Amino acid sequence: MIDIPHVSLVSPVYRAEKILDQLVAELVAVMQQLNCTYEIILVDDRSPDNSWKVMQELSRQNPNVKSIRLSRNFGQHPAIMAGLSCAKGEWVVVMDCDLQDQPKEILSLYAKAIEGFDIVLARRIHRQDGFFKRLSSKLFSIAYSYLTESKFDSTIANFGIFNKKVIASVLTMQDYIKSFPLFVNWVGFSSTAISVEHAPRASGTSTYTLSKLLSLAFNTIISFSNKPLKLFVKLGLLISMFSFLVGLYTIYRYFNGEISVMGYSSLLVSIWFFSGIIITIIGIVGIYIGKIFDQAKDRPSFIIDKTINYDL
C-alpha cells in the first residue's frame, strides 16, 4: 500500500533554475520540523531555462520531490491546477517558487489550520515588490471587487494551506481561464488569514510584463463577472432616455419655428434613439453569449508531458 502524504507542497516553476535547490532544501527542513509525511510537487511550466534539468536531479536525490513538466507554457495558474490535480495530501500548500513566499511560514499556516480552519491564507502586509506591481494589484482588487460584487484582498495571493476537500472543490471548477486565489475565494469553507513575512526575490525579476498583467486582469474579470455587459445595457438605456428627452426638445424647437431644415428633427431623433436601442440589444445578447461561452469551454487548461516520481 502506498503511503498517503500528510502534506502536499505545490509550486509552479518558471525561470527558477538558480533557486530550486534552496527552495527544496528549505521545504524539506520545514517538513522535518513538522515531523509528518510529505510530497513536494514542482510543476515546470515549460520554463526556457534549465529548471527541468534541476528538477530531474532533485527528484533523483529525493523520492518525495515529484516533478511534472507541462507540454507547453500554459501560465502560472494552470500550472498550479496541474500540481493540485496530482496532490494527494490531507493538507495542500500552494506557494510560488521565487522564495518570496518563505517556506518557514508554512509552520504558522499549518498551526492555524489545525485549529479548525479549512483554508489559511498568507497575508503579505509589507510586500517586497516594486511600486508598479503593488499598484497594479491594488487597482485589480478594486476593479474585481466592484465588478463581481465580492471582496478581494490585494495582500493575498497564492500562498496558503488548504484542506484536501477545498482542493477537490477547486478542481471541479472547469473555467478555461484559471485563477487559483479567486477559485478559493469562490468555493467558500471556513477560512482565515495570517500575516507573514514577504521576502525579496531570491533571483531574477518577475516574468509578468505590463501586457501580461493587463491580459490576466481582463481575462480574469471577464471569466468571473458579466457585470461589464450589464453596464453596457445600462449605458444603452441611458442613451435611449437621453435621446428621448433631446427628441422632445427638438420637436419643441421645431413647432416654435426655431428649426427650418426639413427632416432634421426626425433624423436626429432616429439616430440617437435607435443607437441606444442597438447598444442595449447588443448588451443583452452579449450576456447570453457570455453564458453560453462559459459552458462551452471544453479545452484542457493544461497538458502534462512528463512526470518523475509520480504515476499519472
C-alpha positions as CSV (number, residue, x, y, z in Angstrom):
1,M,0.0,0.0,0.0
2,I,1.4,3.4,-1.0
3,D,1.6,5.8,1.9
4,I,-0.5,8.9,1.5
5,P,1.4,12.0,2.4
6,H,0.0,14.2,5.1
7,V,1.1,17.5,3.4
8,S,1.5,18.2,-0.3
9,L,3.5,21.2,-1.3
10,V,2.7,22.5,-4.8
11,S,4.8,25.1,-6.6
12,P,4.8,26.2,-10.2
13,V,8.2,26.6,-11.7
14,Y,9.3,29.2,-14.3
15,R,12.9,30.5,-14.8
16,A,13.9,29.2,-11.4
17,E,17.0,27.1,-12.1
18,K,19.1,29.1,-9.6
19,I,16.8,28.8,-6.7
20,L,15.2,25.4,-6.9
21,D,17.9,23.8,-4.8
22,Q,17.4,26.3,-2.0
23,L,13.6,26.0,-2.2
24,V,13.6,22.3,-1.9
25,A,16.2,22.3,0.9
26,E,14.1,24.8,2.9
27,L,10.9,22.9,2.3
28,V,12.5,19.6,3.4
29,A,13.7,21.3,6.6
30,V,10.2,22.6,7.4
31,M,8.7,19.2,6.9
32,Q,11.2,17.7,9.2
33,Q,10.2,20.1,11.9
34,L,6.5,19.2,11.3
35,N,7.6,15.5,11.5
36,C,5.0,14.3,9.0
37,T,4.9,12.6,5.7
38,Y,5.0,14.9,2.7
39,E,5.4,15.3,-1.1
40,I,6.9,18.3,-2.9
41,I,5.2,18.8,-6.3
42,L,7.2,21.0,-8.7
43,V,5.4,21.9,-11.9
44,D,7.6,23.1,-14.8
45,D,5.5,25.5,-16.9
46,R,7.9,24.7,-19.8
47,S,10.5,27.1,-18.5
48,P,13.0,28.1,-21.2
49,D,16.0,27.8,-18.8
50,N,17.4,24.7,-17.2
51,S,14.8,24.4,-14.5
52,W,13.6,21.0,-15.7
53,K,17.2,19.5,-15.5
54,V,17.5,20.8,-12.0
55,M,14.1,19.3,-11.1
56,Q,15.1,16.0,-12.5
57,E,18.2,15.9,-10.3
58,L,16.2,16.9,-7.2
59,S,13.7,14.2,-7.8
60,R,16.5,11.7,-8.3
61,Q,18.0,12.7,-4.9
62,N,14.7,12.7,-3.0
63,P,11.8,10.5,-3.9
64,N,9.5,12.9,-2.1
65,V,10.2,15.5,-4.8
66,K,7.8,14.9,-7.6
67,S,8.5,16.8,-10.8
68,I,5.9,17.5,-13.5
69,R,6.5,19.0,-16.9
70,L,3.7,20.6,-19.0
71,S,3.6,20.2,-22.7
72,R,4.0,23.9,-23.2
73,N,3.8,27.2,-21.3
74,F,0.2,27.4,-20.1
75,G,0.7,30.1,-17.4
76,Q,1.2,30.2,-13.6
77,H,-2.4,29.4,-12.6
78,P,-2.9,26.4,-15.0
79,A,0.4,25.1,-13.7
80,I,-0.9,25.4,-10.1
81,M,-4.0,23.5,-11.1
82,A,-1.8,20.8,-12.7
83,G,0.0,20.4,-9.5
84,L,-3.2,20.3,-7.4
85,S,-4.6,17.6,-9.7
86,C,-1.6,15.4,-8.6
87,A,-1.6,16.3,-4.9
88,K,-2.6,13.5,-2.5
89,G,-2.1,15.1,0.9
90,E,-4.6,15.8,3.6
91,W,-3.3,19.3,3.5
92,V,-2.0,21.1,0.5
93,V,0.3,24.1,0.5
94,V,0.5,26.3,-2.6
95,M,3.4,28.7,-3.0
96,D,5.4,30.5,-5.6
97,C,8.9,29.2,-6.3
98,D,10.8,32.5,-6.1
99,L,11.2,32.3,-2.3
100,Q,9.2,35.5,-1.7
101,D,6.8,33.0,-0.1
102,Q,9.0,31.8,2.6
103,P,8.9,28.1,3.5
104,K,9.3,28.8,7.2
105,E,5.9,30.4,7.2
106,I,4.3,27.0,6.5
107,L,4.7,26.2,10.2
108,S,2.5,29.1,11.2
109,L,0.0,28.4,8.4
110,Y,-0.3,24.7,9.5
111,A,-0.6,25.6,13.2
112,K,-3.5,27.9,12.4
113,A,-5.1,25.3,10.1
114,I,-5.3,22.6,12.7
115,E,-7.2,25.0,15.0
116,G,-10.2,24.1,12.7
117,F,-9.8,26.1,9.5
118,D,-10.1,24.6,6.1
119,I,-8.2,27.5,4.5
120,V,-5.4,29.6,5.9
121,L,-4.2,32.3,3.6
122,A,-0.9,34.2,3.9
123,R,-1.4,38.0,4.1
124,R,1.6,40.0,2.9
125,I,1.5,43.2,4.9
126,H,4.8,44.5,3.8
127,R,5.1,43.4,0.2
128,Q,8.7,43.3,-1.2
129,D,7.5,44.1,-4.7
130,G,8.1,47.1,-6.9
131,F,5.7,50.1,-6.8
132,F,4.1,49.2,-10.2
133,K,3.3,45.6,-9.2
134,R,1.8,46.7,-5.9
135,L,-0.2,49.5,-7.6
136,S,-1.5,47.1,-10.3
137,S,-2.5,44.5,-7.7
138,K,-4.4,47.2,-5.7
139,L,-6.2,48.5,-8.9
140,F,-7.1,45.0,-9.9
141,S,-8.6,44.2,-6.4
142,I,-10.7,47.3,-6.6
143,A,-12.0,46.6,-10.1
144,Y,-12.6,42.9,-9.4
145,S,-14.4,43.6,-6.1
146,Y,-16.7,46.2,-7.9
147,L,-17.4,44.1,-11.0
148,T,-18.0,40.8,-9.1
149,E,-19.6,42.4,-6.0
150,S,-17.3,40.5,-3.7
151,K,-14.3,41.2,-1.6
152,F,-10.8,40.6,-2.8
153,D,-7.7,41.4,-0.7
154,S,-4.7,42.5,-2.8
155,T,-2.3,41.5,0.0
156,I,-3.3,37.8,-0.5
157,A,-2.1,35.8,-3.5
158,N,-1.4,32.0,-4.0
159,F,0.4,31.3,-0.7
160,G,-1.7,29.4,1.8
161,I,-2.6,25.9,3.2
162,F,-5.8,24.2,2.2
163,N,-7.7,21.1,3.3
164,K,-8.0,18.4,0.6
165,K,-11.8,19.0,0.4
166,V,-11.1,22.6,-0.6
167,I,-8.7,21.5,-3.3
168,A,-11.2,18.8,-4.5
169,S,-13.8,21.6,-4.9
170,V,-11.4,23.9,-6.7
171,L,-10.6,21.1,-9.2
172,T,-14.3,20.7,-10.1
173,M,-14.3,24.3,-11.5
174,Q,-14.0,23.9,-15.2
175,D,-13.4,27.5,-16.2
176,Y,-10.9,27.7,-19.0
177,I,-9.4,30.8,-17.5
178,K,-7.8,29.8,-14.2
179,S,-7.2,31.9,-11.2
180,F,-6.4,29.9,-8.1
181,P,-7.0,32.6,-5.4
182,L,-10.3,33.6,-6.9
183,F,-11.3,29.9,-7.1
184,V,-10.5,29.5,-3.4
185,N,-12.5,32.7,-2.6
186,W,-15.5,31.3,-4.6
187,V,-15.7,27.8,-3.1
188,G,-16.1,29.1,0.5
189,F,-15.4,26.8,3.5
190,S,-14.1,28.1,6.8
191,S,-11.1,30.4,6.2
192,T,-8.8,32.9,7.8
193,A,-5.7,34.8,7.0
194,I,-2.5,35.4,9.0
195,S,0.3,37.9,8.4
196,V,3.5,36.5,7.0
197,E,6.9,37.9,6.2
198,H,7.3,38.6,2.5
199,A,10.8,38.4,1.2
200,P,12.5,40.0,-1.8
201,R,13.0,37.8,-4.9
202,A,15.9,35.4,-4.4
203,S,16.9,35.6,-8.0
204,G,15.9,37.3,-11.2
205,T,12.9,39.5,-11.8
206,S,9.2,39.0,-12.2
207,T,8.2,37.5,-15.6
208,Y,4.9,39.4,-15.5
209,T,5.1,42.2,-18.0
210,L,2.6,45.1,-18.3
211,S,0.9,43.4,-21.2
212,K,0.7,40.1,-19.4
213,L,-0.7,41.7,-16.2
214,L,-3.4,43.6,-18.2
215,S,-4.3,40.4,-20.2
216,L,-4.5,38.4,-16.9
217,A,-6.7,41.0,-15.3
218,F,-9.0,41.4,-18.3
219,N,-9.4,37.6,-18.8
220,T,-10.0,37.0,-15.1
221,I,-12.6,39.7,-14.7
222,I,-14.4,38.6,-17.9
223,S,-14.4,35.0,-16.7
224,F,-15.7,35.8,-13.2
225,S,-18.2,38.5,-14.0
226,N,-20.8,39.5,-16.6
227,K,-21.2,42.9,-15.0
228,P,-19.3,44.7,-17.8
229,L,-22.1,43.5,-20.1
230,K,-24.7,44.7,-17.7
231,L,-23.0,48.1,-17.6
232,F,-23.3,48.3,-21.4
233,V,-27.0,47.5,-21.1
234,K,-27.4,50.4,-18.6
235,L,-25.4,52.7,-21.0
236,G,-27.7,51.8,-23.8
237,L,-30.8,52.6,-21.7
238,L,-29.3,55.9,-20.6
239,I,-28.6,56.9,-24.2
240,S,-32.1,56.0,-25.2
241,M,-33.6,58.0,-22.3
242,F,-31.3,61.0,-23.1
243,S,-32.2,60.8,-26.8
244,F,-35.9,60.7,-25.9
245,L,-35.5,63.9,-23.9
246,V,-33.4,65.5,-26.7
247,G,-36.1,64.4,-29.2
248,L,-38.8,66.2,-27.2
249,Y,-36.7,69.3,-27.0
250,T,-36.0,69.2,-30.7
251,I,-39.7,68.7,-31.5
252,Y,-40.5,71.7,-29.3
253,R,-38.0,73.8,-31.2
254,Y,-39.5,72.7,-34.5
255,F,-43.0,73.8,-33.6
256,N,-41.6,77.1,-32.3
257,G,-40.1,77.7,-35.7
258,E,-36.5,77.5,-34.5
259,I,-35.7,74.7,-36.9
260,S,-36.3,75.3,-40.6
261,V,-34.3,72.5,-42.2
262,M,-36.8,69.7,-43.2
263,G,-36.0,66.3,-41.9
264,Y,-33.5,67.5,-39.3
265,S,-35.8,66.6,-36.3
266,S,-36.7,63.1,-37.5
267,L,-33.1,62.3,-38.4
268,L,-31.6,63.4,-35.1
269,V,-34.2,61.7,-33.0
270,S,-33.9,58.4,-35.0
271,I,-30.1,58.3,-34.8
272,W,-29.9,58.9,-31.1
273,F,-32.9,56.7,-30.2
274,F,-32.0,53.7,-32.3
275,S,-28.3,53.9,-31.4
276,G,-29.3,53.5,-27.7
277,I,-31.7,50.6,-28.6
278,I,-28.9,48.8,-30.6
279,I,-26.4,49.1,-27.8
280,T,-29.0,47.7,-25.4
281,I,-29.8,44.8,-27.6
282,I,-26.1,44.0,-28.1
283,G,-25.5,44.1,-24.4
284,I,-28.4,41.7,-23.7
285,V,-27.3,39.3,-26.5
286,G,-23.7,39.6,-25.2
287,I,-24.8,38.4,-21.7
288,Y,-26.4,35.3,-23.2
289,I,-23.4,34.6,-25.5
290,G,-21.1,35.0,-22.4
291,K,-23.1,32.4,-20.5
292,I,-23.0,30.0,-23.5
293,F,-19.3,30.6,-23.9
294,D,-18.7,29.8,-20.2
295,Q,-20.4,26.5,-20.6
296,A,-18.8,25.7,-23.9
297,K,-15.2,25.9,-22.7
298,D,-14.1,22.3,-23.2
299,R,-10.4,22.5,-23.9
300,P,-8.0,21.4,-21.1
301,S,-6.3,24.2,-19.3
302,F,-3.0,22.2,-19.1
303,I,-1.4,19.1,-20.6
304,I,1.1,17.1,-18.6
305,D,4.1,15.9,-20.7
306,K,6.4,14.2,-18.3
307,T,6.5,13.2,-14.6
308,I,9.2,12.0,-12.2
309,N,8.4,10.0,-9.0
310,Y,4.7,10.2,-9.9
311,D,2.5,7.9,-11.9
312,L,-0.4,9.5,-13.8
